[in-house]
Amino acid sequence: QVQLVESGGGLVQPGGSLRLSCTASGFTLEPYAMGWFRQAPGKDRDFVASIARSGGTRDYADSVKGRFTISRDNAGNTVFLQLNNLEPEDTAVYYCAAKYTLYPGNSYSRETSYDFWGQGTQVTVSS
């Protein structure tokens, strides 16, 4: 069964950090560009970060630049999102997504580009 499973979410105080993981099962991540998106209550799902197959291209939403870092471990079939200096506005369900691509250097920020999605992990930033 092909699936992506996110983990690492939780409750954290403003200024704190979390590390989200997204592990693939049933397929290998190497041919896929990967992305993280988030959805706050009552809002649309928004782009957070993306990484190319090669890991050489990484893109971020303006709201998270300098605070979040996306990375990947193809051997471990896992993609990570390091969240630092968290703010209450970062509270959302975070989703990872995979897009099959022939282009190792391309990353994708559009939600409709992606083929597979995980079930999401909740991140709550509150004092």
Number of C-alpha atoms within 10 A of each C-alpha: 6 9 17 25 18 24 17 15 18 14 15 18 14 17 14 14 18 18 16 22 22 26 20 21 14 9 12 15 24 20 18 25 28 34 32 27 22 22 19 17 9 6 9 9 16 17 21 25 26 29 28 25 25 18 20 12 15 20 19 20 14 10 11 17 12 11 13 20 20 23 19 22 13 18 9 11 16 21 25 22 23 15 21 17 15 22 18 15 12 20 20 21 18 26 26 29 27 25 22 16 16 11 13 17 15 20 25 21 20 12 15 8 15 19 12 15 19 18 14 22 21 19 23 21 20 16 9
